[in-house]
Each structure stands twice: as C-alpha cells, then as structure tokens.
C-alpha cells in the first residue's frame, strides 16, 4: 500500500512562516526597547503599517506584539495605539528580556544584576544549609565535578554552573526564592556573551563554588552566606574586567575600520 503524501496547504505554510517570524520580530523590537533606542512612551506603528514595512504578515506582527506585551515591554491603549512601557513595568528576570539586555549591556545593568544576586543568593544559601536534601547535595557535588572537569570556559561547565545556582535556590525550601531560579540561571547563561574572545578566565572560580558547597554540606548558614557573598563579589570583578577589555577591543576595531574607510 503506497504511503500517504503529506500535503502542505497554503494556510498551513503561512502559519509555519508566522511562527518563525514572530519570535524574530519580538527579539528585534525587544533589543531596541531595552537598549533605549525606542524610549518609554514611544508609539509603535500600527499593525497594518508595521507589517507592511517589515514585509511580514499581520498575524506574525500581532503575535510579536503579544510576546512583548506579556513581558511588560509594550502596552496597548484604545485610540492611543501600542507604546513602549516604562522600564519599571518590564519583566527584567524574564529569560528573553535578560538575553535582549545582554545584547548591549552597560555598567549600570551589570551592577544592578549582581546587586540582586548579592541580596538573594546568600540568603538562599543560608536557608539551604539546613533545608537541603541529600539528593540536592549530590546534585551540587555533581555540578562541581563537571565544572572542575570541563572548566567554566566550556558549554558543559557553564551548564553545570547554572545547575549549581538553580539547585541552591530550590534547596532554600522557599517557593518565592525558588521562583527566581530561572532569572538567575538566565543571567548566568548570558554571562559568557560578555566574555567571548577574551582568552582564558583571569581567575579560577571553582574554589569559590567549593567553599559554598562545603558550608552547605556542613550545615553552617553563616559560612554558606559568607561564601556566596564572596563568590558574587569576585564574579562581578571578573566580569567587569573582561567586559571592559571587550569594550576596548570593539572600540579599537571600530576606530581601525573608520580609519581604513577614510584613507
């Protein structure tokens, strides 16, 4: 019996294309919003005009607006259209929003993000030291082993780092702290983007993680909070150094490009 052929109808093809496009449209607009190129209060083009400009279907553009609205970046009002929301309405710990912000991070953003971590994670570690389960302790140990084996310059090591910090928040036994784990993990996911092309790590951060683990294993809340505070402070210094080096490198390349173009 001959196999049935799958026929793609024009409507199905259009829906698939829309699904591919709306994510890209949302990302492009999201980056422009969080970078300040589209300022709060800026009114976006209407659906018909915007979709014509971008050469996409109105469905794709409409879906992109729904994504941005759900993340707090834009808001629609009757007779006023869709406008960029005030930053205090943005869902800053949404993994996509964090990713868009990391496309062009500045010093204020880095400081604020690490400031949040320094408030949340030491407290979570103190709680985790008395509330962690044996399974969670094993996961922390396994994550450390992967980081030590592959280093934080590798994708496997970075994934293990995210797992380590995620489990710490979950081990706090506090649902509200645990709910922040996706945001913290997303921040750690995008950290390597600041460090590309800068050679090996300036300092090995594995011992910092080891001290956190040892304090939690020993069920010592003060030592656990202190170790995590030191880990975050040193991570901020490392990130600032490597990010500054990257920024200088980009500036130098732009200057060379301009000089070559004018010669």
Secondary structure, 3 states (H helix, E strand, C coil): CCCCCCCCCHHHHHHHHHHHHHHHHHHHHHHHHHCCCCCCCCECCCHHHHHHHHCCCHHHHHHHHHHHHHCCCEEEECCCEEEECCHHHCCCCCHHHHHHHHHHCCHHHHHHHHHHHHHHHHHHHHHHHHHCCHHHHHHHHHHHHHHHHHCCCCHHHHHHHHHHHHHHHHHCCCHHHHCCHHHHHHHHHHHHHHHCCCCCCCCCCHHHHHHHHHHHHCCCHHHHHHHHHHHHHHHHHHHHHHHHHHHHHHHHHHHHHHHHHHC
